[in-house]
Amino acid sequence: MKFVKDFCFYFGAIAFTLMLVAVDSKACDPVPYVTRDFWSALPPKRIEHFPGPIPYVIIHHSYIPAACYNGLQCIAAMQAMQKMHQDVRQWNDIGYSFAVGGDGRVYQGRGFNVVGAHAPRYNNRSVGICLIGDWVAELPPKNMLTAAQNLIEFGVRNGLIAQNYTLLGHRQVRTTECPGDRLFEEIKTWPHFNPMTDIVDQNSV
């Protein structure tokens, strides 16, 4: 048991608590987490759910907006992505399930088991995690990588992500440079990475 002052989150009923609590570290590891309300997300136009456990985890970078390194910058980045996705691309919401900022926090996008708009043909069977910034030439800071990995581990431990999930980079399912060359090389070293490629004609999806 240990005392943790942090966001301890569970996504069965999707409950969030910010308090000083005694927790079993195996049951709920501290993951710095920012809810939609906290970053002032606009309401989604529509929410569609899909069943779990989720078989795929797909890693992205935002490219634009650029990397953020404090709460105010990362909140602005989340708001900018949501506005672009809803207003320009006419999507229901920000495309990603979650985003990770350079402040080491996980920002709630659509969340677990909500159909996303980040990877054609995988939106209804994956968790899309975006590391905010351009990671073509540079590797994201260690705190970002750790936060993303902790989020995945949390999902697996709580039955939200399948025990035998497959980890992919966005470029493996769509013609794109995302998640950036340097980040893509990094995730090749992570557990469950699969070198598969499953790209079809983008005009048909």
KOLVEX-244312 format. One record per residue: residue in one letter; chain; x negated, y, z of N, C-alpha, C in turn. Coordinates in nm, 2 decimals. Layout:
SITE, residu, chaine, n_east, n_north, n_up, ca_east, ca_north, ca_up, c_east, c_north, c_up
SITE, A, A, X, Y, Z, X, Y, Z, X, Y, Z
...
This chain:
SITE, residu, chaine, n_east, n_north, n_up, ca_east, ca_north, ca_up, c_east, c_north, c_up
SITE, M, A, -0.08, -0.12, 0.00, 0.00, 0.00, 0.00, -0.09, 0.12, 0.00
SITE, K, A, -0.04, 0.23, -0.07, -0.12, 0.35, -0.06, -0.02, 0.47, -0.08
SITE, F, A, -0.06, 0.58, -0.03, 0.02, 0.70, -0.05, -0.02, 0.77, -0.18
SITE, V, A, 0.08, 0.80, -0.26, 0.06, 0.87, -0.39, 0.15, 0.98, -0.40
SITE, K, A, 0.10, 1.10, -0.44, 0.18, 1.21, -0.47, 0.17, 1.23, -0.62
SITE, D, A, 0.27, 1.18, -0.69, 0.27, 1.19, -0.83, 0.40, 1.15, -0.89
SITE, F, A, 0.41, 1.14, -1.02, 0.53, 1.09, -1.08, 0.53, 0.94, -1.09
SITE, C, A, 0.62, 0.88, -1.02, 0.64, 0.74, -1.02, 0.76, 0.71, -1.10
SITE, F, A, 0.75, 0.64, -1.21, 0.87, 0.63, -1.30, 0.90, 0.49, -1.34
SITE, Y, A, 1.03, 0.47, -1.35, 1.08, 0.34, -1.39, 1.19, 0.36, -1.50
SITE, F, A, 1.17, 0.28, -1.61, 1.26, 0.30, -1.72, 1.36, 0.19, -1.74
SITE, G, A, 1.42, 0.14, -1.64, 1.53, 0.04, -1.66, 1.65, 0.13, -1.67
SITE, A, A, 1.68, 0.21, -1.56, 1.79, 0.30, -1.55, 1.73, 0.44, -1.59
SITE, I, A, 1.60, 0.45, -1.61, 1.53, 0.58, -1.63, 1.55, 0.67, -1.52
SITE, A, A, 1.48, 0.65, -1.41, 1.48, 0.73, -1.29, 1.35, 0.79, -1.27
SITE, F, A, 1.34, 0.92, -1.23, 1.22, 0.99, -1.21, 1.21, 1.04, -1.06
SITE, T, A, 1.10, 1.03, -1.00, 1.09, 1.08, -0.86, 0.96, 1.15, -0.85
SITE, L, A, 0.96, 1.27, -0.79, 0.84, 1.34, -0.76, 0.84, 1.37, -0.61
SITE, M, A, 0.76, 1.29, -0.53, 0.76, 1.30, -0.39, 0.64, 1.23, -0.33
SITE, L, A, 0.62, 1.25, -0.20, 0.51, 1.18, -0.14, 0.57, 1.05, -0.08
SITE, V, A, 0.53, 0.93, -0.14, 0.59, 0.81, -0.10, 0.48, 0.70, -0.08
SITE, A, A, 0.52, 0.60, 0.00, 0.43, 0.49, 0.01, 0.47, 0.39, -0.09
SITE, V, A, 0.38, 0.35, -0.18, 0.41, 0.26, -0.28, 0.32, 0.14, -0.29
SITE, D, A, 0.36, 0.03, -0.34, 0.28, -0.08, -0.37, 0.22, -0.06, -0.50
SITE, S, A, 0.08, -0.05, -0.51, 0.01, -0.01, -0.63, 0.05, -0.10, -0.75
SITE, K, A, 0.08, -0.23, -0.72, 0.12, -0.32, -0.83, 0.25, -0.29, -0.88
SITE, A, A, 0.34, -0.23, -0.80, 0.48, -0.21, -0.84, 0.49, -0.08, -0.92
SITE, C, A, 0.41, 0.02, -0.88, 0.43, 0.15, -0.94, 0.30, 0.23, -0.94
SITE, D, A, 0.21, 0.22, -1.04, 0.09, 0.29, -1.04, 0.12, 0.44, -1.07
SITE, P, A, 0.04, 0.53, -1.01, 0.06, 0.67, -1.04, 0.02, 0.71, -1.18
SITE, V, A, 0.12, 0.75, -1.26, 0.10, 0.80, -1.39, 0.15, 0.94, -1.40
SITE, P, A, 0.06, 1.04, -1.42, 0.11, 1.18, -1.43, 0.21, 1.19, -1.54
SITE, Y, A, 0.33, 1.22, -1.51, 0.44, 1.21, -1.61, 0.53, 1.34, -1.61
SITE, V, A, 0.56, 1.39, -1.72, 0.64, 1.51, -1.74, 0.77, 1.48, -1.81
SITE, T, A, 0.88, 1.51, -1.74, 1.01, 1.48, -1.80, 1.05, 1.58, -1.91
SITE, R, A, 1.15, 1.54, -1.98, 1.20, 1.63, -2.09, 1.25, 1.77, -2.02
SITE, D, A, 1.32, 1.76, -1.91, 1.37, 1.88, -1.84, 1.25, 1.97, -1.81
SITE, F, A, 1.14, 1.91, -1.77, 1.03, 2.00, -1.72, 0.96, 2.07, -1.84
SITE, W, A, 0.96, 2.00, -1.96, 0.90, 2.08, -2.07, 1.01, 2.15, -2.16
SITE, S, A, 1.13, 2.16, -2.10, 1.24, 2.23, -2.16, 1.28, 2.18, -2.30
SITE, A, A, 1.29, 2.05, -2.31, 1.33, 1.99, -2.44, 1.47, 2.03, -2.47
SITE, L, A, 1.50, 2.05, -2.60, 1.63, 2.07, -2.65, 1.70, 1.93, -2.65
SITE, P, A, 1.83, 1.93, -2.64, 1.91, 1.80, -2.64, 1.89, 1.73, -2.78
SITE, P, A, 1.88, 1.60, -2.78, 1.87, 1.53, -2.90, 2.00, 1.54, -2.98
SITE, K, A, 2.00, 1.54, -3.11, 2.12, 1.54, -3.19, 2.20, 1.41, -3.18
SITE, R, A, 2.12, 1.30, -3.16, 2.18, 1.17, -3.15, 2.08, 1.08, -3.08
SITE, I, A, 2.13, 0.98, -3.00, 2.05, 0.88, -2.93, 2.09, 0.74, -2.98
SITE, E, A, 2.00, 0.67, -3.03, 2.03, 0.53, -3.07, 1.93, 0.44, -2.99
SITE, H, A, 1.99, 0.34, -2.92, 1.90, 0.24, -2.84, 1.88, 0.11, -2.92
SITE, F, A, 1.77, 0.05, -2.88, 1.75, -0.09, -2.93, 1.70, -0.17, -2.81
SITE, P, A, 1.72, -0.31, -2.82, 1.69, -0.39, -2.71, 1.54, -0.42, -2.70
SITE, G, A, 1.50, -0.46, -2.58, 1.36, -0.49, -2.55, 1.35, -0.64, -2.50
SITE, P, A, 1.23, -0.68, -2.46, 1.11, -0.60, -2.46, 1.06, -0.56, -2.60
SITE, I, A, 0.99, -0.46, -2.60, 0.94, -0.39, -2.73, 0.82, -0.46, -2.78
SITE, P, A, 0.82, -0.51, -2.91, 0.71, -0.59, -2.96, 0.59, -0.51, -3.01
SITE, Y, A, 0.61, -0.38, -3.04, 0.50, -0.31, -3.11, 0.47, -0.18, -3.03
SITE, V, A, 0.34, -0.14, -3.02, 0.30, -0.01, -2.97, 0.22, 0.05, -3.09
SITE, I, A, 0.26, 0.17, -3.13, 0.20, 0.24, -3.24, 0.14, 0.37, -3.19
SITE, I, A, 0.01, 0.39, -3.22, -0.06, 0.51, -3.17, -0.07, 0.61, -3.29
SITE, H, A, -0.05, 0.74, -3.25, -0.05, 0.85, -3.34, -0.14, 0.96, -3.29
SITE, H, A, -0.18, 1.06, -3.37, -0.22, 1.19, -3.33, -0.13, 1.29, -3.39
SITE, S, A, -0.12, 1.41, -3.33, -0.03, 1.51, -3.38, -0.10, 1.59, -3.50
SITE, Y, A, -0.23, 1.59, -3.50, -0.30, 1.68, -3.60, -0.27, 1.82, -3.57
SITE, I, A, -0.15, 1.86, -3.60, -0.10, 1.99, -3.56, 0.03, 1.96, -3.48
SITE, P, A, 0.04, 2.02, -3.36, -0.04, 2.11, -3.29, -0.18, 2.06, -3.25
SITE, A, A, -0.27, 2.15, -3.23, -0.40, 2.11, -3.18, -0.40, 2.06, -3.04
SITE, A, A, -0.51, 2.01, -3.00, -0.53, 1.96, -2.86, -0.49, 2.06, -2.76
SITE, C, A, -0.43, 2.02, -2.65, -0.39, 2.11, -2.54, -0.46, 2.05, -2.42
SITE, Y, A, -0.50, 2.15, -2.33, -0.58, 2.11, -2.21, -0.52, 2.15, -2.08
SITE, N, A, -0.41, 2.21, -2.08, -0.34, 2.24, -1.95, -0.19, 2.24, -1.97
SITE, G, A, -0.12, 2.24, -1.86, 0.03, 2.22, -1.87, 0.10, 2.32, -1.96
SITE, L, A, 0.06, 2.44, -1.95, 0.13, 2.54, -2.04, 0.11, 2.52, -2.19
SITE, Q, A, -0.02, 2.48, -2.22, -0.05, 2.45, -2.36, 0.02, 2.33, -2.41
SITE, C, A, 0.03, 2.23, -2.32, 0.09, 2.10, -2.36, 0.24, 2.11, -2.37
SITE, I, A, 0.30, 2.19, -2.29, 0.45, 2.21, -2.30, 0.48, 2.29, -2.43
SITE, A, A, 0.40, 2.39, -2.46, 0.41, 2.46, -2.59, 0.40, 2.36, -2.71
SITE, A, A, 0.30, 2.27, -2.70, 0.28, 2.17, -2.80, 0.41, 2.08, -2.82
SITE, M, A, 0.46, 2.04, -2.71, 0.58, 1.95, -2.72, 0.70, 2.03, -2.78
SITE, Q, A, 0.72, 2.15, -2.74, 0.83, 2.23, -2.79, 0.81, 2.26, -2.94
SITE, A, A, 0.68, 2.28, -2.98, 0.66, 2.31, -3.12, 0.68, 2.18, -3.21
SITE, M, A, 0.64, 2.06, -3.16, 0.67, 1.94, -3.23, 0.82, 1.91, -3.24
SITE, Q, A, 0.89, 1.93, -3.13, 1.03, 1.91, -3.13, 1.10, 2.00, -3.23
SITE, K, A, 1.07, 2.13, -3.23, 1.13, 2.22, -3.32, 1.10, 2.18, -3.47
SITE, M, A, 0.98, 2.15, -3.50, 0.95, 2.11, -3.63, 1.02, 1.98, -3.67
SITE, H, A, 1.03, 1.88, -3.58, 1.09, 1.76, -3.62, 1.24, 1.78, -3.63
SITE, Q, A, 1.31, 1.86, -3.55, 1.45, 1.88, -3.56, 1.49, 1.97, -3.67
SITE, D, A, 1.42, 2.08, -3.68, 1.46, 2.19, -3.77, 1.41, 2.17, -3.91
SITE, V, A, 1.29, 2.13, -3.92, 1.23, 2.12, -4.06, 1.25, 1.98, -4.12
SITE, R, A, 1.23, 1.88, -4.04, 1.24, 1.74, -4.09, 1.39, 1.69, -4.07
SITE, Q, A, 1.46, 1.76, -3.99, 1.61, 1.73, -3.97, 1.62, 1.59, -3.90
SITE, W, A, 1.53, 1.56, -3.81, 1.54, 1.44, -3.73, 1.63, 1.47, -3.61
SITE, N, A, 1.67, 1.36, -3.54, 1.75, 1.37, -3.42, 1.68, 1.44, -3.30
SITE, D, A, 1.55, 1.42, -3.30, 1.47, 1.47, -3.18, 1.33, 1.47, -3.22
SITE, I, A, 1.24, 1.50, -3.12, 1.10, 1.48, -3.14, 1.08, 1.33, -3.18
SITE, G, A, 0.99, 1.31, -3.28, 0.98, 1.17, -3.33, 0.93, 1.07, -3.24
SITE, Y, A, 0.84, 1.10, -3.15, 0.76, 1.01, -3.07, 0.84, 0.96, -2.94
SITE, S, A, 0.81, 0.85, -2.90, 0.86, 0.80, -2.77, 0.80, 0.87, -2.65
SITE, F, A, 0.66, 0.90, -2.66, 0.59, 0.97, -2.56, 0.47, 1.04, -2.63
SITE, A, A, 0.42, 1.14, -2.56, 0.30, 1.21, -2.61, 0.21, 1.22, -2.49
SITE, V, A, 0.08, 1.23, -2.52, -0.02, 1.24, -2.41, -0.10, 1.37, -2.43
SITE, G, A, -0.11, 1.45, -2.33, -0.18, 1.58, -2.34, -0.32, 1.57, -2.29
SITE, G, A, -0.40, 1.67, -2.33, -0.54, 1.68, -2.28, -0.55, 1.71, -2.13
SITE, D, A, -0.43, 1.73, -2.07, -0.43, 1.75, -1.92, -0.42, 1.62, -1.85
SITE, G, A, -0.41, 1.51, -1.93, -0.40, 1.37, -1.87, -0.26, 1.33, -1.84
SITE, R, A, -0.16, 1.41, -1.88, -0.03, 1.37, -1.84, 0.05, 1.31, -1.96
SITE, V, A, 0.14, 1.22, -1.93, 0.23, 1.16, -2.03, 0.36, 1.25, -2.03
SITE, Y, A, 0.39, 1.29, -2.15, 0.51, 1.37, -2.17, 0.62, 1.29, -2.24
SITE, Q, A, 0.74, 1.29, -2.18, 0.85, 1.21, -2.23, 0.90, 1.27, -2.36
SITE, G, A, 0.90, 1.18, -2.46, 0.97, 1.22, -2.59, 1.11, 1.15, -2.59
SITE, R, A, 1.12, 1.05, -2.68, 1.25, 0.98, -2.68, 1.26, 0.88, -2.57
SITE, G, A, 1.14, 0.83, -2.52, 1.14, 0.73, -2.42, 1.14, 0.59, -2.47
SITE, F, A, 1.14, 0.49, -2.38, 1.14, 0.35, -2.42, 1.28, 0.31, -2.47
SITE, N, A, 1.28, 0.22, -2.57, 1.40, 0.16, -2.62, 1.50, 0.26, -2.68
SITE, V, A, 1.45, 0.37, -2.73, 1.52, 0.46, -2.81, 1.46, 0.47, -2.95
SITE, V, A, 1.55, 0.45, -3.05, 1.50, 0.45, -3.19, 1.43, 0.58, -3.22
SITE, G, A, 1.30, 0.57, -3.27, 1.22, 0.69, -3.29, 1.22, 0.73, -3.44
SITE, A, A, 1.13, 0.82, -3.47, 1.11, 0.87, -3.61, 0.96, 0.89, -3.63
SITE, H, A, 0.89, 0.79, -3.61, 0.74, 0.80, -3.61, 0.67, 0.70, -3.70
SITE, A, A, 0.74, 0.59, -3.74, 0.68, 0.48, -3.82, 0.79, 0.41, -3.89
SITE, P, A, 0.81, 0.43, -4.02, 0.91, 0.37, -4.10, 0.91, 0.22, -4.08
SITE, R, A, 1.03, 0.16, -4.07, 1.06, 0.02, -4.05, 1.01, -0.03, -3.91
SITE, Y, A, 0.95, 0.05, -3.83, 0.91, 0.01, -3.70, 0.98, 0.10, -3.59
SITE, N, A, 1.06, 0.19, -3.63, 1.12, 0.29, -3.54, 1.21, 0.22, -3.44
SITE, N, A, 1.27, 0.11, -3.48, 1.37, 0.04, -3.39, 1.31, -0.08, -3.32
SITE, R, A, 1.17, -0.09, -3.32, 1.11, -0.20, -3.25, 0.97, -0.16, -3.20
SITE, S, A, 0.95, -0.04, -3.17, 0.82, 0.00, -3.13, 0.82, 0.12, -3.03
SITE, V, A, 0.71, 0.14, -2.96, 0.69, 0.26, -2.88, 0.59, 0.34, -2.95
SITE, G, A, 0.62, 0.46, -2.98, 0.53, 0.55, -3.05, 0.47, 0.65, -2.96
SITE, I, A, 0.34, 0.64, -2.94, 0.26, 0.72, -2.85, 0.17, 0.82, -2.92
SITE, C, A, 0.19, 0.95, -2.91, 0.11, 1.05, -2.98, 0.01, 1.11, -2.89
SITE, L, A, -0.11, 1.11, -2.92, -0.22, 1.18, -2.85, -0.23, 1.32, -2.91
SITE, I, A, -0.19, 1.42, -2.84, -0.18, 1.55, -2.90, -0.32, 1.60, -2.94
SITE, G, A, -0.33, 1.64, -3.07, -0.45, 1.70, -3.12, -0.50, 1.63, -3.25
SITE, D, A, -0.61, 1.67, -3.30, -0.67, 1.62, -3.43, -0.78, 1.53, -3.39
SITE, W, A, -0.77, 1.40, -3.41, -0.87, 1.31, -3.36, -0.94, 1.24, -3.48
SITE, V, A, -0.96, 1.31, -3.59, -1.03, 1.26, -3.71, -1.18, 1.24, -3.68
SITE, A, A, -1.24, 1.35, -3.63, -1.39, 1.35, -3.60, -1.42, 1.33, -3.46
SITE, E, A, -1.33, 1.37, -3.37, -1.37, 1.37, -3.23, -1.28, 1.27, -3.15
SITE, L, A, -1.33, 1.21, -3.05, -1.26, 1.12, -2.96, -1.18, 1.20, -2.86
SITE, P, A, -1.06, 1.16, -2.83, -0.98, 1.23, -2.73, -1.05, 1.21, -2.59
SITE, P, A, -1.04, 1.31, -2.50, -1.10, 1.30, -2.37, -1.06, 1.17, -2.30
SITE, K, A, -1.14, 1.12, -2.21, -1.12, 1.00, -2.14, -0.98, 1.00, -2.06
SITE, N, A, -0.94, 1.12, -2.01, -0.82, 1.12, -1.93, -0.70, 1.09, -2.02
SITE, M, A, -0.70, 1.13, -2.15, -0.60, 1.10, -2.24, -0.59, 0.96, -2.28
SITE, L, A, -0.71, 0.90, -2.30, -0.71, 0.75, -2.34, -0.66, 0.67, -2.22
SITE, T, A, -0.70, 0.71, -2.10, -0.66, 0.64, -1.98, -0.51, 0.65, -1.96
SITE, A, A, -0.45, 0.77, -1.98, -0.31, 0.79, -1.96, -0.23, 0.70, -2.06
SITE, A, A, -0.28, 0.70, -2.18, -0.21, 0.62, -2.28, -0.21, 0.47, -2.25
SITE, Q, A, -0.33, 0.42, -2.21, -0.34, 0.28, -2.17, -0.26, 0.25, -2.04
SITE, N, A, -0.26, 0.34, -1.95, -0.17, 0.32, -1.83, -0.03, 0.31, -1.86
SITE, L, A, 0.02, 0.39, -1.95, 0.16, 0.39, -1.99, 0.19, 0.25, -2.06
SITE, I, A, 0.11, 0.20, -2.14, 0.13, 0.07, -2.20, 0.13, -0.03, -2.10
SITE, E, A, 0.04, -0.03, -2.01, 0.03, -0.13, -1.90, 0.16, -0.13, -1.81
SITE, F, A, 0.21, 0.00, -1.78, 0.33, 0.01, -1.71, 0.45, -0.06, -1.78
SITE, G, A, 0.46, -0.03, -1.91, 0.56, -0.09, -1.99, 0.56, -0.24, -1.98
SITE, V, A, 0.44, -0.30, -1.99, 0.43, -0.44, -1.99, 0.47, -0.50, -1.85
SITE, R, A, 0.42, -0.44, -1.75, 0.44, -0.49, -1.61, 0.59, -0.48, -1.58
SITE, N, A, 0.66, -0.39, -1.63, 0.80, -0.37, -1.60, 0.90, -0.43, -1.71
SITE, G, A, 0.84, -0.51, -1.80, 0.93, -0.58, -1.89, 0.98, -0.50, -2.00
SITE, L, A, 0.93, -0.38, -2.02, 0.98, -0.29, -2.12, 0.91, -0.31, -2.26
SITE, I, A, 0.78, -0.34, -2.24, 0.70, -0.38, -2.36, 0.67, -0.53, -2.35
SITE, A, A, 0.67, -0.60, -2.46, 0.65, -0.75, -2.45, 0.51, -0.78, -2.41
SITE, Q, A, 0.50, -0.89, -2.33, 0.37, -0.93, -2.28, 0.27, -0.96, -2.40
SITE, N, A, 0.32, -1.00, -2.51, 0.24, -1.03, -2.63, 0.25, -0.92, -2.74
SITE, Y, A, 0.27, -0.80, -2.69, 0.29, -0.69, -2.79, 0.17, -0.68, -2.89
SITE, T, A, 0.20, -0.61, -3.00, 0.10, -0.58, -3.10, 0.07, -0.44, -3.10
SITE, L, A, -0.06, -0.40, -3.09, -0.10, -0.26, -3.10, -0.15, -0.22, -3.24
SITE, L, A, -0.09, -0.11, -3.29, -0.13, -0.07, -3.42, -0.15, 0.08, -3.43
SITE, G, A, -0.23, 0.13, -3.53, -0.24, 0.27, -3.56, -0.14, 0.30, -3.66
SITE, H, A, -0.09, 0.43, -3.67, 0.01, 0.47, -3.76, -0.03, 0.43, -3.91
SITE, R, A, -0.16, 0.45, -3.94, -0.20, 0.42, -4.08, -0.18, 0.28, -4.12
SITE, Q, A, -0.16, 0.19, -4.03, -0.14, 0.05, -4.07, 0.00, 0.02, -4.12
SITE, V, A, 0.10, 0.11, -4.09, 0.23, 0.09, -4.14, 0.28, 0.20, -4.23
SITE, R, A, 0.20, 0.30, -4.26, 0.23, 0.41, -4.35, 0.11, 0.47, -4.41
SITE, T, A, 0.11, 0.52, -4.53, 0.00, 0.58, -4.59, -0.03, 0.72, -4.53
SITE, T, A, -0.13, 0.72, -4.44, -0.16, 0.85, -4.36, -0.30, 0.83, -4.30
SITE, E, A, -0.36, 0.94, -4.26, -0.49, 0.93, -4.19, -0.46, 0.91, -4.04
SITE, C, A, -0.34, 0.93, -4.00, -0.30, 0.92, -3.86, -0.33, 0.78, -3.81
SITE, P, A, -0.39, 0.76, -3.69, -0.41, 0.86, -3.58, -0.55, 0.93, -3.58
SITE, G, A, -0.61, 0.94, -3.70, -0.74, 1.00, -3.71, -0.85, 0.89, -3.70
SITE, D, A, -0.95, 0.91, -3.78, -1.06, 0.81, -3.79, -1.12, 0.77, -3.65
SITE, R, A, -1.15, 0.87, -3.57, -1.22, 0.85, -3.45, -1.13, 0.77, -3.35
SITE, L, A, -1.01, 0.82, -3.34, -0.91, 0.75, -3.25, -0.88, 0.61, -3.29
SITE, F, A, -0.87, 0.60, -3.43, -0.84, 0.46, -3.48, -0.95, 0.36, -3.44
SITE, E, A, -1.08, 0.41, -3.45, -1.19, 0.32, -3.42, -1.18, 0.29, -3.27
SITE, E, A, -1.14, 0.38, -3.19, -1.13, 0.36, -3.04, -1.02, 0.25, -3.01
SITE, I, A, -0.90, 0.26, -3.07, -0.79, 0.17, -3.04, -0.82, 0.03, -3.09
SITE, K, A, -0.91, 0.02, -3.18, -0.95, -0.12, -3.22, -1.01, -0.20, -3.11
SITE, T, A, -1.06, -0.13, -3.01, -1.13, -0.20, -2.89, -1.02, -0.23, -2.78
SITE, W, A, -0.90, -0.18, -2.80, -0.80, -0.20, -2.69, -0.74, -0.33, -2.70
SITE, P, A, -0.68, -0.38, -2.59, -0.61, -0.51, -2.59, -0.50, -0.51, -2.68
SITE, H, A, -0.48, -0.62, -2.75, -0.36, -0.65, -2.84, -0.37, -0.58, -2.97
SITE, F, A, -0.49, -0.51, -3.00, -0.50, -0.45, -3.14, -0.49, -0.56, -3.24
SITE, N, A, -0.42, -0.53, -3.35, -0.41, -0.63, -3.46, -0.45, -0.55, -3.59
SITE, P, A, -0.54, -0.61, -3.67, -0.59, -0.54, -3.79, -0.49, -0.55, -3.91
SITE, M, A, -0.37, -0.60, -3.89, -0.28, -0.62, -4.00, -0.25, -0.48, -4.07
SITE, T, A, -0.21, -0.49, -4.19, -0.16, -0.38, -4.27, -0.02, -0.41, -4.32
SITE, D, A, 0.07, -0.32, -4.30, 0.21, -0.35, -4.35, 0.27, -0.22, -4.41
SITE, I, A, 0.22, -0.18, -4.52, 0.26, -0.05, -4.59, 0.34, -0.09, -4.71
SITE, V, A, 0.45, -0.02, -4.73, 0.53, -0.04, -4.85, 0.55, 0.10, -4.92
SITE, D, A, 0.61, 0.10, -5.03, 0.63, 0.23, -5.10, 0.71, 0.32, -5.01
SITE, Q, A, 0.65, 0.44, -4.98, 0.72, 0.53, -4.89, 0.85, 0.59, -4.95
SITE, N, A, 0.86, 0.59, -5.08, 0.99, 0.64, -5.14, 1.10, 0.54, -5.12
SITE, S, A, 1.07, 0.42, -5.07, 1.18, 0.32, -5.06, 1.22, 0.31, -4.91
SITE, V, A, 1.16, 0.39, -4.82, 1.20, 0.38, -4.68, 1.26, 0.51, -4.63
